[in-house]
Amino acid sequence: ASRAGLHPTIEVTRRAGQARDLAAQYAAGGEEVYLYACGGDGTLNEVAAGAAGYPNAAVTVFAGGSGNDFVRLFSEPQAFRDLHRLLDAQERELDLIRCNDSLSVNICSVGLDARIGTDVASYKRIPVLQGFRAYAASAAVNVIKGIAEPLEVEICGQVLAGEMTMVCVCNGRYYGGGFCPVPEADPADGMLEVLLVDKVRRYQVPGL
């Protein structure tokens, strides 16, 4: 970057939420700033949330996470591992999801998949449960706990209620390491796509 006439500042985060706070700090300065989230979808989400609302800030990601799901919707996901291309990238405005007091770049979900994803981190602390094994362990335990819960969803004035396995509110198209719940989702169309999954039987879960 320095050879391109740029002088980057590198920040290393040490706690959850720190990337969001740093992004907001740099964006609030008022000068034109380019923020590169070096990591996965979680890091990108924090940086985008921190920079949201600041027209002087542009955000991208150098994809180094385990999933890198958000970049899958672009025609060349591999470009997000090429720093030279990222330094000269075309800018475009994208939507964010507001969920209570939080912002989300990609997908918000409730139900079985959300419980599995939330618990994966605790299983990764076990040495023999790394990578997919941690996901499989979390899935097995959460299926035993229960695969559905009573939910009530209101969309455009229509209320849908019942036992549901999961609800996905989609701004992007991919999550969970490549799952694509709603192929039509577009983070630049001003709309959210919603997928409701009624209660399934336990033997159907592996297929999901």
N, C-alpha and C positions, 0 to 999 in steps of 0.2 A: 504493500500500500504506500509505503514511503517513496518507492521508486516512481509511483504514479503521481507524486506531488501531494499526497495526502499524509496526514500525521494522526493516525488513529490513537484513541485512548482505549485501553483494554481493562475491563472490569471483571473480576472473578466473584461470582456470587457464592454465599455461604449459608443462605437460609431461604426458605420458601417466601416468595413475595419480594425478594430483594431486587430481582430483575425488573419487576414492575416499578418499584420505587426509583431505581436508577434511570429508567427510561423517562419517567415523568420529570425527574430532576433535570435531565439534559434537554428535554423538549420545552420545559418551562422557561429556559433561558432566552427563548425568542429567536435565536439564530437558526439558520438552516442546519439541520442535523440528520445524519443517516445512521440508523441503529441496526446493527447486525446481531441477531440472536444466534449465538453459536451453541447449538444443542438440538433438542427435539421439540415436539409439539408443545410441551409444557413451558419451555423457555420462551418459545415464540409467543405463546398466549400471554405470558406475563409482560413481555416487552410491548406487544401490541396494545394491551390494556393500559399500560402506563403512558403510551404515546397518543392514545385516542383523544381526539378533540384538539390536537395541536397541528394546524395546517403546515407548520414549518418542519415537521418531523416525517421521515419516511422509514419504514421498517421492512426488513427482509430477514431470512433465516439462512445460516450456513448449516445445512442439515447434518447433524451428528448424533441424533437420538436413536432410540431403539425402534420407534415406529415411523417417524417422519411422514405421517399420514396427510397432513395438509398439503404438502407440495405435490402429492400424487395427482391432484386435479389439474395441474399445469401440463402442457404438452411435452415439456422436457424436465421431468423431476431431477434428473442428474445435474442440471445446471445449478442447482442449489448446493452443489458440492464443488463448484468451480468459482473461486474467489474473484478471478479476473473478470468473469462474466457478470458476477454480482456487482462489481464496482461500476459497471456500465449498463445496468439493467433499466428497462422501461418501467416507469411508475404507473400504477393504476389504483383507483379507490376501491376498497372492498368493504362489505358490511361486517358488523359484529353483532353477536347476540348479547342482549342485556338480560341477566338472570339475577333478580334481586339487586344486590350492590356490586355484582361481578360482571365482567365482560368475557365473552368467549369468541374465539376466532372460528372454531370448527364445528363441533357437535356437543350438545348437552343431552344427557340421557338419564333416565330414572328407571330403576328396576334391576333385574338380574344382572345385566351387563355392567351397570354402574357399580353394583356391589362387588362383582368379580374384579373390575378394574381398580377399585379403591383398595381392595385387600391384597392385590398382587405385591405391592411394595413390602408388606410385612413378610410374605413368603420368600422374597428375594434375599432376606437376611439369613436364611438357612442355606449353608454352603452347597448342599446337594440339590437345591431347588433354584437353579439359575435358568434364565431365558424362558423358553416355553414351559418348562416344568413348573415354574412358579405360577404361570397362568393356569395350567392344568390343575394344580393343587387348589388354587383359589376357586376355580370353576366347580370342582368336585365338592368342596365344602359348602359352597353357596347353593348348589343344587339340593343338597341334603337339607339345608336350612329352609328352603322353600323357593319355588320357581315363579310365584305370582303374588301380587298384593292388590288390595282394593285401591283403585285410582280413579280420580275424576278429572277429566280434561275438557277445557272450554276452548274451542277454536272458532273464531269469527261468529260468536254468539251461539254456536251449537255445543251442547254439553254431552259428552260421552263418558259413561261410568261403568265400572265393572272390574272383574279380576283380570289384571294385565301382567304379562311377563316383563314387558319393557315398553318405554316410550322414548323415541329419539327425535330431538328437535335439531334439524340439520341446516347449517349454513354452508359447510363443506360437504364432501361426498364420502370421505374415508375416515375410519377410526379403528382402534384396536388392532393395528398391524395389518391393515388392508381390507377390512370388512367394508362393504359399500351398502349401507342401508337404503339410501335414496339416490339413485344415479342422476336424477334430474336437479339435485341441489346445485345452486350457483351463488357464490358469495358476492356477486355483483348485481343481482337482480332485484334487490330490495325486499325479498320475500324469504320466509323460512318454510322448509318442507318438514312435515311431521309424520312419523311412522308410529302407528300403534300396533302392538303385538298382543293379541288376546292370550289368555292363559293357555300354555302348551302342556303336554304331558312330558314326564321326565325322559321317556325314551326318545322324544323329539329334540331334546336339548343338544346332543352331539351334532345333529344336522344343522342347527342354528349356528 
